[in-house]
Each structure stands twice: as C-alpha cells, then as structure tokens.
C-alpha cells in the first residue's frame, strides 16, 4: 500500500527543466595538494601522478572542489527550492540519492580556481519503485577552471512517498519471508572473483606490471596503469580496519542495527563485509578476524569474517548479527 499522494501535472514539473539551480558558484578553496593527499590516503591510491613537483588531482575528486561545507554556498537559485516545495506539497516528502555521472574534460592542478553553474536537467514522470512512488530529479553541474570547462557532474535523486506496509500479522516478517539479499553486481571485470567465491576462494587481483595487489577488482592498475594481472588467493586472515553500525534505512533482508566492517587482509588490501560471531556493539578496530563463507539464500554465498572472540562479552550470542550488505558488491567492477 502506498502513502496517499497528489498527482502533479507532468508539464508543471517539466517547466523546471533548464532552470538554473546555482549560478556563478565558486569553489571555497583552489585545487590544492593537501586535499589531494588526504583523498589519496583515504582511497589507498598511490599513483605517482598525484604527487611530486607537478601533480594532477584525481579525476574523481571533481565534485570535491565544488562542495560548500557546513556553511553552504551563495548563488543558489530559487528554482530548486520551488521544485522541492511542489513535490513536498504533493506528498513526495522523502529523498534518496540514486546515482551520479561524471565526465572529465581536462586535468585539474593545484592552484586552479574553480567556478561552476548548475541546472535542473530533467524531472521524470511519476515512477513506482520498491522504496515508493515519486519523481527522479537530475541536476547537471558544469565545472570550470580558469574559465575553461574541466568536467560535468550529474547528480540524480528520487523524491518519493514511502511505501507503507500493511498492518497486522503480515508485517511480522518471518525468516523465510524477509526478502532476498541484494544480488551481487557481476560483470566481465569481476566475474572471476565471484567464481572464486562460489568455490570458497577469496581471490585478489595482482598487477602483472608492478605486482601491486588490488581490491576491489578493476580492469587496470591504479599504481602503474598496466592492464595485465593475475590472481592470488587470500589466506583468510585479517583485522577490522574500520566499521560503521547501520541503523537506517531498514531493508526487508536485514535486521538493524548491524555492523559493516572494513577488513584489512593479510595481503594488504581491504574488503567491506560482515563481521560475524559478535554483537554489532562488540566489533572493535584492530579485532582479528578469519574468512568464512555465508550462504544467504539458495543461490548466493558471500565472503564474511568471523571475529576472534576470545574474551569478547556476548560472543556468538547472535550468530550472523543481522548481516551487512557490503559484501554483496565486494568484487567491485570497472
């Protein structure tokens, strides 16, 4: 059952297409080496192009240079607020980001001054999704450096009225009716990884040029750019490098709260996955873990990591601890 909403004439929504969302925006900081260094450290990207005497910024930092921080930006137009007010008034009060697309025109270097303009590129007709019914809104931002186009960032959100569950016994989900886990995204770049998982082997790519291990799976090496690679099988030993506890949003296949761990393997790469065998509030950074494979339904197994529970209060009291969704995309993809 869907929440009650009011239909909006599509032509009324389309009237917003092409209207400015932001004009003559300016980046709060020029492109700079410290932010590039912090980004590369966080991403584990050691490409020499991003350091040295004449570095470039990683292309995927494009949006970083336009962010306004907690204080926001001046120059935002009224069109975006008017569109959101219209959708809110019709009952589409929730919002979720769905995807973004970036196009790169030129490399950015320290000292480049960033300016940008944004436009409401499209508003979809009414769509029904598993989250609920609403409209997709796509904003395009054109980012310039020194007056020349450096790249384009498209950001898409769904403004929707959340689907409502029927009251009564049906709302009490039984294990067999909880819903399926999200399917892993399998493509030509990571198919071999998932074949390994099916055989209870966690495979890591190793660059054929410089020997650097990498994870998630990619079509080329971040360190040297070589497209050549082979695989090594992980020993299964690792430690919790970081973790978060998920409370929202709720999904039928998971029982929040649960911990999503970033596990550093003995081979020097990191993987997002379940930490099992301890309650979510007992997971700790530095906790040793060991690889195992968890069958989540008839056709999907996922790599997870069982904590070394010696001395951990409450260990093994909750089994799978609800399960994190991170492992479902562990193989990455190009």
Secondary structure, DSSP 8 states (H G I E B T S, - for coil): -B-------HHHHHTTTT-EEEEEEE-SS---HHHHHHHHHHHT---GGGSSTT----GGGGGGGG---TT--S-B-SHHHHHHHHHHHTT--EEEEEEEEEEE-S---TT--EEEEEEEEEE---EE-SSEEEEEEEEEEEEEETTEEEEEEEEEEEEEEEB---SSGGGS--GGGS---------TTTHHHHHHHHTT--EEEEETTT--EESSB-SS-TTT----EEEEE--SEEEEEEEEEE-SS--TT--SSEEEEEEEETTS-EEEEEEESS-GGG--TT-EEEEEEEEEETTEEEEEEEE--TT-TTTTSSTTTT--SGGGGTTB--
